[in-house]
Amino acid sequence: FVADLKKEYILDKIFENIDSEYEIKKYPKIEYREALKDLKDMEETFKEIYGVDLDKYLDANFGQTREEYVKTNMSLEMIYYAIAQREGIEPTAEELLSETDSLIAYYKNLYMINNNLDEATAKSQAIGFVDELGSAYVYENALYKKIDDFLIKSSTINTLDKTYVSITETIADSK
């Protein structure tokens, strides 16, 4: 858990700098409309999985409307694909299979927790949901993980690591 928090912290710091490297001049209109439509289409499924209204979730977790959320994700996606193209980053077949398994496990747990389902039923629903999300979603998740790893390896982790450690030690000391 601490390793995941550390990774998130480092990536947040990296993205503060990356945002200044890339400028999004315009968003593709068709993809923007499709992304908004996809959110609309997933409202019921989202409520079923997460147990909360989509708009409330976006506001509470990101402080964003649907439109802002879509633009943020599109910006991130455009930057990630630019990095992947520049660096020749591509997930392997093994990584895609592993990501599929990870997503199924993640959604299975959500179905079990939020809908009080037994493990077999939750897994069946998770498999169906991941299948509904499609191979492009799995590919994107696997690609993003590889890019995250690349960014962390190629950044000035020592400085970020020291800052992270001092923050977590301060939090631990205050408890």
Secondary structure, 3 states (H helix, E strand, C coil): CHHHHHHHHHHHHHHHHHHHHCCCCCCCHHHHHHHHHHHHHCHHHHHHHHCCCHHHHHHHHHCCCHHHHHHHHHHHHHHHHHHHHHHCCCCCHHHHHHHHHHHHHHHHHHHHHHHCCCHHHHHHHHHHHHHHHCHHHHHHHHHHHHHHHHHHHCCCHHHHHHHHHHHHHHHHHHC
